[in-house]
Amino acid sequence: MIIVIKNGVTQSAIEQFKERLEKENLMVHPVFGENYCVLGIIGDTSRIDHTHLQANSIVEKVIYVQEPFKKANRLFHPDDSIIDICGNKIGGKEIAVIAGPCSVESEEQIVSIAESVKRGGAGFLRGGAFKPRTSPYSFQGLRLEGLELLKIAREKTGLPIVTEIMSTEFIENFVEDVDIIQVGARNMQNFELLKELGKTKKPILLKRGFAATIEEWLMSAEYIMAEGNDNVILCERGIRTYETYTRNTLDLSAIPAVKKLSHLPVIVDPSHAAGLNWMVEPLSKAAIAVGADGIIVEVHNDPANALCDGQQCIVPDEFSSLMKSLKEIEKFKWRYEGEKLGL
């Protein structure tokens, strides 16, 4: 349930109303915008007399949320959420770009790539320290050593780091050392991991599962948010379909769908979606054109000898070229939005 408060109501009146609702064993989450206040109500609302709610002098209207996700719902939070990471933002008008190798391989490798993607315009550095692989014989990552190398790259470039967590075992390390904790597609429904991450305040990059519906994806975000962590960034990375030409099928329709349903920022991973480096640029452009808040791209200085997923990595020069193209799309996009608003 969403309760919209009338304009001009005092903070003390809202607080008193909130306390009355909490006495009914309901969780009340106030959201304040520039010209509005809404109260998100979570719990069994069947005991409440809805006519009394609507008749309250401070209540503008009561909205019933049909979807099972509440805190991630746009009704709960009408404005787009903007996640601030070390002064860099995901959401809002600027395209957020996360770039780096699939796996951290050495200090020289990760620092070199970090410096290259920063020059190219990236705002964040990605790199896998713990690698979930289909085959147990494939490279599994440098693990904690990889985290240390990412920290070195961050120190030398200033780029916040993004890396994937695979279990609750290393949450303390990730909370201390990582700027954005990534939950991979395989762990999207690892609910115990999601609940523990929800108890932190770290930004969480939540990738969509291989065959997850949009509702299932948002419900996974809800697991994190229900524990108190609202800093969730969604990532569309392709889903499994009958098509085998590409690694996965990028679901571009999910971007406007999620934007309609949720206030959370959404970015796209064209590298894992296609699995082919020559598709990264057109898919990145398409993602921004349909409303994505950014992209996460795999960049490697020597893809032919990469220890993981070299076939989907672009080289630094290609990344720089891609960034120039995206900036042009960004300018056109916001000019078009301004014209629609008559600005």
C-alpha positions as CSV (number, residue, x, y, z in Angstrom):
1,M,0.0,0.0,0.0
2,I,1.1,3.5,-0.8
3,I,-0.2,6.6,1.1
4,V,0.3,9.9,-0.6
5,I,0.5,12.8,1.8
6,K,-1.0,16.2,1.0
7,N,1.4,19.1,0.2
8,G,2.3,21.3,3.1
9,V,1.8,18.8,5.9
10,T,4.3,19.3,8.7
11,Q,7.0,16.8,9.5
12,S,5.6,16.3,13.0
13,A,2.1,15.4,11.7
14,I,3.6,12.9,9.3
15,E,5.6,11.3,12.1
16,Q,2.5,11.0,14.3
17,F,0.6,9.4,11.5
18,K,3.6,7.0,10.9
19,E,3.7,6.0,14.5
20,R,-0.1,5.1,14.5
21,L,0.5,2.8,11.5
22,E,3.5,1.2,13.1
23,K,1.3,0.2,16.1
24,E,-0.5,-2.0,13.7
25,N,2.7,-4.0,13.2
26,L,3.3,-2.5,9.8
27,M,6.6,-1.3,8.3
28,V,6.3,2.3,7.2
29,H,8.9,3.7,4.8
30,P,8.6,7.5,4.1
31,V,9.9,8.9,0.9
32,F,10.3,12.6,0.5
33,G,10.5,14.3,-2.9
34,E,10.9,17.9,-3.7
35,N,7.1,18.5,-3.7
36,Y,5.7,15.3,-2.2
37,C,5.8,12.7,0.5
38,V,4.6,9.1,0.2
39,L,4.5,6.4,2.8
40,G,5.2,2.9,1.7
41,I,3.4,0.4,3.8
42,I,4.6,-3.2,4.0
43,G,2.8,-5.9,6.0
44,D,-0.7,-7.2,6.5
45,T,-2.9,-4.2,5.8
46,S,-6.1,-6.2,5.9
47,R,-6.7,-5.1,9.6
48,I,-6.7,-1.4,8.6
49,D,-10.0,0.4,7.9
50,H,-9.1,1.9,4.5
51,T,-12.0,4.4,4.6
52,H,-10.5,5.9,7.8
53,L,-7.2,6.2,6.1
54,Q,-8.6,8.0,3.1
55,A,-10.6,10.3,5.4
56,N,-7.5,11.4,7.3
57,S,-6.9,15.1,6.9
58,I,-3.3,14.7,5.8
59,V,-3.9,11.9,3.2
60,E,-4.2,12.9,-0.4
61,K,-4.9,9.3,-1.7
62,V,-4.3,5.6,-1.0
63,I,-2.8,3.4,-3.7
64,Y,-2.9,-0.4,-3.6
65,V,0.2,-2.0,-4.9
66,Q,-0.6,-5.2,-6.9
67,E,2.9,-6.3,-7.6
68,P,4.7,-8.4,-5.0
69,F,7.7,-6.1,-5.0
70,K,7.1,-3.0,-2.8
71,K,10.2,-1.1,-2.1
72,A,11.5,-1.5,-5.6
73,N,8.2,-0.3,-7.0
74,R,8.0,3.1,-8.7
75,L,4.7,3.8,-6.8
76,F,6.7,3.6,-3.6
77,H,9.4,6.0,-5.0
78,P,8.1,8.1,-7.9
79,D,11.5,9.7,-8.7
80,D,14.3,7.8,-10.3
81,S,16.8,6.6,-7.7
82,I,20.4,7.9,-8.2
83,I,23.1,5.8,-6.5
84,D,26.2,7.8,-5.5
85,I,29.5,5.9,-5.3
86,C,32.5,8.0,-4.2
87,G,31.0,11.0,-6.0
88,N,30.2,9.1,-9.2
89,K,26.5,8.6,-9.9
90,I,24.5,5.8,-11.5
91,G,21.1,7.0,-12.6
92,G,20.2,10.5,-13.6
93,K,21.3,12.2,-16.8
94,E,24.9,11.1,-17.3
95,I,25.7,7.6,-18.7
96,A,27.5,5.5,-16.2
97,V,30.3,3.4,-17.7
98,I,31.9,0.4,-15.9
99,A,34.8,-1.1,-17.8
100,G,37.6,-3.6,-17.3
101,P,38.7,-7.2,-17.8
102,C,36.6,-10.2,-17.0
103,S,39.3,-11.5,-14.7
104,V,42.1,-9.9,-12.7
105,E,45.2,-11.7,-13.9
106,S,48.2,-9.6,-12.6
107,E,49.0,-6.2,-11.2
108,E,50.5,-5.0,-14.5
109,Q,47.4,-6.2,-16.4
110,I,44.7,-4.6,-14.1
111,V,46.6,-1.3,-13.6
112,S,47.3,-1.0,-17.3
113,I,43.7,-1.6,-18.3
114,A,42.4,0.7,-15.5
115,E,44.5,3.5,-16.7
116,S,43.3,2.9,-20.3
117,V,39.6,2.8,-19.5
118,K,39.9,5.9,-17.3
119,R,41.5,7.8,-20.2
120,G,38.7,6.6,-22.4
121,G,36.0,8.0,-20.1
122,A,35.0,5.1,-17.8
123,G,33.8,6.1,-14.3
124,F,34.2,2.7,-12.7
125,L,36.6,-0.2,-13.0
126,R,35.3,-3.8,-13.1
127,G,37.4,-6.9,-12.7
128,G,36.7,-10.5,-11.5
129,A,38.6,-11.7,-8.5
130,F,36.2,-14.7,-7.8
131,K,35.1,-16.3,-11.0
132,P,32.0,-18.6,-11.2
133,R,32.8,-20.9,-14.2
134,T,30.8,-23.6,-15.9
135,S,33.8,-26.0,-15.9
136,P,35.6,-26.7,-12.6
137,Y,38.8,-26.9,-14.7
138,S,38.6,-23.3,-15.9
139,F,40.4,-20.4,-14.3
140,Q,38.5,-19.6,-11.1
141,G,40.1,-16.2,-10.4
142,L,42.8,-15.0,-8.0
143,R,40.3,-14.6,-5.2
144,L,41.5,-12.4,-2.3
145,E,44.8,-11.7,-4.1
146,G,42.6,-10.4,-7.0
147,L,40.9,-8.0,-4.5
148,E,44.2,-6.6,-3.4
149,L,45.2,-6.0,-7.0
150,L,41.9,-4.2,-7.7
151,K,42.7,-2.0,-4.7
152,I,46.1,-1.1,-6.2
153,A,44.4,-0.2,-9.5
154,R,41.9,2.0,-7.6
155,E,44.7,3.7,-5.7
156,K,46.6,4.5,-8.9
157,T,43.6,5.7,-11.0
158,G,40.9,6.8,-8.5
159,L,38.3,4.6,-10.2
160,P,35.8,2.9,-7.8
161,I,35.9,-0.9,-8.2
162,V,33.2,-3.3,-9.1
163,T,33.7,-7.1,-8.5
164,E,31.5,-10.2,-8.0
165,I,30.8,-11.9,-4.7
166,M,29.9,-15.6,-4.7
167,S,29.1,-16.5,-1.1
168,T,28.5,-15.0,2.3
169,E,31.9,-16.2,3.4
170,F,33.7,-13.1,2.1
171,I,31.1,-10.4,2.8
172,E,33.3,-8.6,5.3
173,N,36.2,-8.4,2.8
174,F,33.9,-7.0,0.1
175,V,32.3,-4.5,2.4
176,E,35.7,-3.2,3.4
177,D,37.4,-3.3,0.0
178,V,34.9,-3.0,-2.8
179,D,32.9,0.0,-3.9
180,I,30.1,-1.8,-5.8
181,I,29.4,-5.5,-5.0
182,Q,28.2,-7.4,-8.0
183,V,25.8,-10.3,-7.7
184,G,26.1,-12.5,-10.8
185,A,23.4,-14.1,-12.8
186,R,24.0,-17.5,-11.1
187,N,23.4,-16.0,-7.7
188,M,20.4,-13.7,-8.5
189,Q,18.2,-16.1,-6.5
190,N,20.7,-16.9,-3.8
191,F,18.4,-15.5,-1.2
192,E,20.6,-16.0,1.8
193,L,23.4,-14.0,0.1
194,L,20.9,-11.3,-0.9
195,K,19.6,-10.9,2.6
196,E,23.1,-10.6,4.0
197,L,24.0,-8.0,1.4
198,G,20.8,-6.2,2.4
199,K,22.2,-5.7,5.9
200,T,25.1,-3.7,4.4
201,K,24.9,-0.2,3.0
202,K,27.1,-1.0,0.0
203,P,25.8,-0.4,-3.5
204,I,24.8,-3.8,-5.1
205,L,24.9,-4.5,-8.8
206,L,22.3,-7.2,-9.3
207,K,22.5,-9.1,-12.6
208,R,19.4,-10.7,-14.1
209,G,19.4,-14.5,-14.0
210,F,19.7,-16.6,-17.2
211,A,16.0,-17.4,-17.3
212,A,14.6,-14.9,-14.8
213,T,11.4,-13.0,-15.5
214,I,11.4,-9.3,-14.8
215,E,9.2,-9.8,-11.7
216,E,11.7,-12.4,-10.4
217,W,14.5,-10.0,-11.0
218,L,12.8,-7.2,-9.1
219,M,11.8,-9.6,-6.3
220,S,15.5,-10.4,-5.9
221,A,16.2,-6.6,-5.6
222,E,13.3,-6.6,-3.0
223,Y,15.2,-9.2,-0.9
224,I,18.1,-6.7,-0.6
225,M,16.0,-3.7,0.0
226,A,13.7,-5.4,2.6
227,E,16.8,-5.7,4.8
228,G,17.4,-2.0,4.6
229,N,19.8,-1.5,1.7
230,D,18.2,0.6,-1.0
231,N,21.4,1.0,-3.0
232,V,20.5,-1.5,-5.7
233,I,21.5,-1.2,-9.4
234,L,19.9,-3.6,-11.9
235,C,21.9,-5.1,-14.7
236,E,20.4,-6.7,-17.8
237,R,23.0,-9.1,-19.2
238,G,21.0,-11.3,-21.6
239,I,18.7,-14.3,-21.1
240,R,18.8,-17.8,-22.4
241,T,16.6,-18.4,-25.5
242,Y,16.5,-20.9,-28.3
243,E,19.1,-18.8,-30.2
244,T,22.7,-20.1,-30.1
245,Y,24.5,-17.7,-32.4
246,T,25.1,-15.4,-29.4
247,R,26.1,-16.3,-25.9
248,N,22.7,-15.0,-24.6
249,T,19.9,-12.9,-26.0
250,L,20.0,-9.3,-24.9
251,D,16.5,-8.3,-23.8
252,L,16.4,-4.6,-24.6
253,S,12.6,-4.5,-23.9
254,A,13.4,-5.2,-20.2
255,I,14.9,-1.7,-19.9
256,P,11.8,0.4,-20.6
257,A,9.7,-2.3,-18.8
258,V,11.8,-2.0,-15.6
259,K,11.9,1.8,-15.9
260,K,8.1,1.8,-15.9
261,L,7.8,-0.6,-12.9
262,S,10.7,0.5,-10.7
263,H,12.7,3.5,-9.7
264,L,16.0,1.6,-9.6
265,P,18.7,2.4,-12.1
266,V,19.3,-0.1,-14.9
267,I,22.5,-0.8,-16.8
268,V,23.3,-3.2,-19.6
269,D,26.1,-5.7,-20.0
270,P,26.5,-6.1,-23.8
271,S,29.7,-8.2,-23.4
272,H,28.0,-11.2,-21.6
273,A,24.8,-10.7,-23.7
274,A,26.5,-11.3,-27.0
275,G,29.7,-13.1,-26.1
276,L,31.1,-11.5,-29.3
277,N,33.3,-8.4,-29.2
278,W,32.1,-6.9,-32.5
279,M,28.6,-6.8,-31.1
280,V,29.5,-4.7,-28.0
281,E,29.3,-1.3,-29.7
282,P,25.9,-1.7,-31.5
283,L,24.3,-3.3,-28.4
284,S,25.8,-0.5,-26.2
285,K,24.3,2.2,-28.4
286,A,20.9,0.4,-28.5
287,A,20.9,0.1,-24.7
288,I,21.5,3.8,-24.1
289,A,18.9,4.7,-26.8
290,V,16.1,2.7,-25.1
291,G,16.9,4.3,-21.7
292,A,19.6,2.4,-19.9
293,D,21.4,4.4,-17.2
294,G,24.8,2.9,-18.3
295,I,26.8,-0.1,-19.4
296,I,29.3,-2.5,-18.0
297,V,31.8,-3.5,-20.7
298,E,34.7,-6.0,-20.7
299,V,38.0,-4.4,-21.9
300,H,41.3,-6.3,-22.2
301,N,44.6,-5.2,-23.6
302,D,45.3,-8.7,-25.0
303,P,42.0,-10.5,-25.6
304,A,43.7,-13.4,-27.4
305,N,45.6,-14.4,-24.3
306,A,42.9,-13.5,-21.7
307,L,42.4,-16.1,-19.0
308,C,38.6,-15.7,-19.2
309,D,36.1,-14.7,-22.0
310,G,38.6,-13.1,-24.4
311,Q,36.3,-13.4,-27.3
312,Q,33.9,-10.8,-25.8
313,C,36.5,-8.3,-24.8
314,I,37.2,-5.1,-26.7
315,V,40.6,-3.5,-26.7
316,P,41.2,0.0,-25.1
317,D,41.2,1.8,-28.5
318,E,37.8,0.3,-29.3
319,F,36.5,1.3,-25.9
320,S,37.6,5.0,-26.5
321,S,35.8,5.0,-29.8
322,L,32.7,3.5,-28.2
323,M,32.7,6.2,-25.5
324,K,32.7,9.0,-28.2
325,S,29.8,7.4,-29.9
326,L,27.8,7.1,-26.6
327,K,28.4,10.7,-25.8
328,E,26.8,11.7,-29.1
329,I,23.8,9.5,-28.4
330,E,23.5,11.0,-24.9
331,K,23.4,14.5,-26.3
332,F,20.7,13.6,-28.8
333,K,18.7,11.7,-26.2
334,W,18.6,14.6,-23.7
335,R,17.9,17.2,-26.5
336,Y,14.9,15.0,-27.5
337,E,13.7,14.8,-23.9
338,G,14.0,18.5,-23.6
339,E,12.0,19.1,-26.8
340,K,9.2,16.8,-25.4
341,L,9.0,18.9,-22.3
342,G,9.1,22.1,-24.3
343,L,12.5,23.2,-22.9
